[in-house]
């Protein structure tokens, strides 16, 4: 319980402009928690939301810096 109280106090000290970022982080944690222990086919939902939409097609570009095809 002390850890939760400590975190609540830290959030209370943050500027209002940062609360949206904290909220997004908490939502990502909730999504990851839902996928723990599920089959590999559902693990794709645990991946960060800000990945490029063409990652599968252009993986060499993102991994090795080759020109996009």
Backbone as CSV, one residue per row, in Angstrom:
resi,resn,N_x,N_y,N_z,CA_x,CA_y,CA_z,C_x,C_y,C_z
1,UNK,0.828,-1.199,0.000,0.000,0.000,0.000,0.868,1.258,0.000
2,UNK,2.012,1.182,0.595,2.879,2.358,0.643,3.321,2.787,-0.752
3,UNK,3.574,1.808,-1.623,4.011,2.123,-2.980,2.903,2.862,-3.722
4,UNK,1.666,2.400,-3.579,0.538,3.047,-4.247,0.366,4.485,-3.744
5,UNK,0.474,4.668,-2.466,0.346,6.016,-1.897,1.464,6.928,-2.390
6,UNK,2.670,6.377,-2.465,3.811,7.145,-2.945,3.596,7.577,-4.396
7,UNK,3.098,6.648,-5.213,2.837,6.980,-6.619,1.736,8.027,-6.753
8,UNK,0.703,7.900,-5.951,-0.379,8.892,-5.978,0.156,10.277,-5.625
9,UNK,1.013,10.336,-4.640,1.602,11.624,-4.251,2.455,12.208,-5.370
10,UNK,3.214,11.344,-6.054,4.038,11.812,-7.173,3.163,12.367,-8.302
11,UNK,2.066,11.682,-8.580,1.148,12.155,-9.627,0.555,13.499,-9.243
12,UNK,0.211,13.654,-7.981,-0.352,14.928,-7.520,0.622,16.088,-7.710
13,UNK,1.919,15.804,-7.700,2.926,16.851,-7.839,3.239,17.200,-9.302
14,UNK,2.788,16.363,-10.236,3.075,16.617,-11.653,2.287,17.809,-12.179
15,UNK,2.862,18.510,-13.158,2.095,19.569,-13.811,0.912,18.969,-14.566
16,UNK,-0.167,19.693,-14.655,-1.377,19.228,-15.337,-1.072,18.823,-16.775
17,UNK,-0.123,19.473,-17.403,0.212,19.175,-18.797,0.773,17.766,-18.987
18,UNK,1.235,17.133,-17.928,1.823,15.788,-18.034,0.821,14.678,-17.705
19,UNK,-0.352,15.013,-17.240,-1.303,13.998,-16.801,-1.812,13.146,-17.952
20,UNK,-1.920,13.712,-19.138,-2.336,12.936,-20.305,-1.344,11.838,-20.613
21,UNK,-0.063,12.151,-20.490,0.988,11.160,-20.736,0.925,10.028,-19.712
22,UNK,0.665,10.373,-18.464,0.535,9.364,-17.410,-0.674,8.470,-17.703
23,UNK,-1.757,9.073,-18.140,-2.966,8.314,-18.450,-2.731,7.326,-19.596
24,UNK,-2.030,7.769,-20.647,-1.719,6.882,-21.777,-0.829,5.721,-21.326
25,UNK,0.128,6.014,-20.458,1.016,4.968,-19.944,0.222,3.928,-19.153
26,UNK,-0.691,4.379,-18.339,-1.504,3.452,-17.546,-2.358,2.582,-18.463
27,UNK,-2.921,3.165,-19.521,-3.728,2.394,-20.466,-2.881,1.325,-21.165
28,UNK,-1.643,1.660,-21.517,-0.756,0.674,-22.136,-0.447,-0.459,-21.165
29,UNK,-0.246,-0.141,-19.906,-0.002,-1.175,-18.904,-1.209,-2.095,-18.765
30,UNK,-2.393,-1.531,-18.801,-3.604,-2.349,-18.707,-3.711,-3.296,-19.892
31,UNK,-3.388,-2.826,-21.097,-3.440,-3.679,-22.285,-2.448,-4.820,-22.174
32,UNK,-1.246,-4.533,-21.686,-0.225,-5.568,-21.536,-0.662,-6.598,-20.504
33,UNK,-1.288,-6.150,-19.443,-1.734,-7.059,-18.394,-2.774,-8.041,-18.932
34,UNK,-3.628,-7.591,-19.833,-4.670,-8.444,-20.403,-4.095,-9.549,-21.277
35,UNK,-2.904,-9.344,-21.836,-2.335,-10.331,-22.749,-1.418,-11.331,-22.054
36,UNK,-1.076,-11.113,-20.814,-0.172,-12.015,-20.098,-0.828,-13.380,-19.948
37,UNK,-0.105,-14.430,-20.345,-0.600,-15.784,-20.206,-1.530,-16.234,-21.312
38,UNK,-1.747,-15.422,-22.333,-2.607,-15.796,-23.443,-1.757,-16.340,-24.591
39,UNK,-2.387,-17.011,-25.550,-1.633,-17.556,-26.684,-0.879,-16.483,-27.453
40,UNK,0.142,-16.906,-28.175,0.997,-15.975,-28.917,0.219,-15.149,-29.931
41,UNK,-0.892,-15.664,-30.424,-1.661,-14.911,-31.419,-2.249,-13.631,-30.845
42,UNK,-2.433,-13.568,-29.547,-2.974,-12.350,-28.949,-1.885,-11.402,-28.469
43,UNK,-0.641,-11.831,-28.506,0.438,-10.974,-28.012,0.668,-9.758,-28.898
44,UNK,0.194,-9.793,-30.115,0.361,-8.645,-30.998,-0.283,-7.402,-30.395
45,UNK,-1.301,-7.576,-29.586,-1.968,-6.429,-28.972,-1.124,-5.766,-27.899
46,UNK,-0.100,-6.441,-27.430,0.759,-5.881,-26.394,1.845,-4.981,-26.960
47,UNK,1.997,-4.977,-28.276,3.024,-4.164,-28.916,2.645,-2.689,-28.828
48,UNK,3.635,-1.846,-28.722,3.394,-0.411,-28.645,2.531,0.070,-29.801
49,UNK,1.684,1.053,-29.531,0.770,1.586,-30.538,1.447,2.494,-31.549
50,UNK,2.613,3.005,-31.239,3.235,4.002,-32.106,4.220,3.416,-33.114
51,UNK,4.075,2.136,-33.447,4.926,1.531,-34.471,4.445,1.950,-35.855
52,UNK,5.350,2.017,-36.833,4.937,2.399,-38.191,3.954,1.374,-38.763
53,UNK,2.979,1.845,-39.519,1.973,0.950,-40.083,2.558,0.044,-41.164
54,UNK,3.687,0.430,-41.753,4.301,-0.381,-42.809,5.491,-1.195,-42.302
55,UNK,5.538,-1.456,-41.021,6.679,-2.152,-40.427,6.910,-3.528,-41.057
56,UNK,5.848,-4.293,-41.272,6.024,-5.633,-41.836,6.603,-5.575,-43.243
57,UNK,6.115,-4.646,-44.044,6.567,-4.553,-45.435,7.959,-3.932,-45.557
58,UNK,8.287,-3.031,-44.654,9.530,-2.268,-44.743,10.491,-2.593,-43.600
59,UNK,10.464,-3.826,-43.101,11.284,-4.152,-41.934,12.781,-3.944,-42.167
60,UNK,13.275,-4.189,-43.383,14.699,-3.954,-43.647,15.058,-2.474,-43.484
61,UNK,14.153,-1.618,-43.885,14.385,-0.173,-43.738,14.511,0.193,-42.256
62,UNK,13.577,-0.315,-41.443,13.577,0.042,-40.030,14.669,-0.672,-39.238
63,UNK,15.047,-1.860,-39.657,16.104,-2.596,-38.939,17.512,-2.175,-39.371
64,UNK,17.694,-2.016,-40.687,19.046,-1.817,-41.217,19.270,-0.490,-41.922
65,UNK,18.210,0.301,-42.079,18.349,1.606,-42.705,18.402,1.571,-44.228
66,UNK,18.010,0.440,-44.822,17.995,0.376,-46.289,16.877,1.261,-46.818
67,UNK,16.966,1.708,-48.087,15.895,2.546,-48.633,14.564,1.783,-48.658
68,UNK,13.474,2.522,-48.488,12.151,1.902,-48.566,11.895,1.422,-49.984
69,UNK,11.164,0.340,-50.107,10.827,-0.229,-51.413,9.561,0.383,-51.955
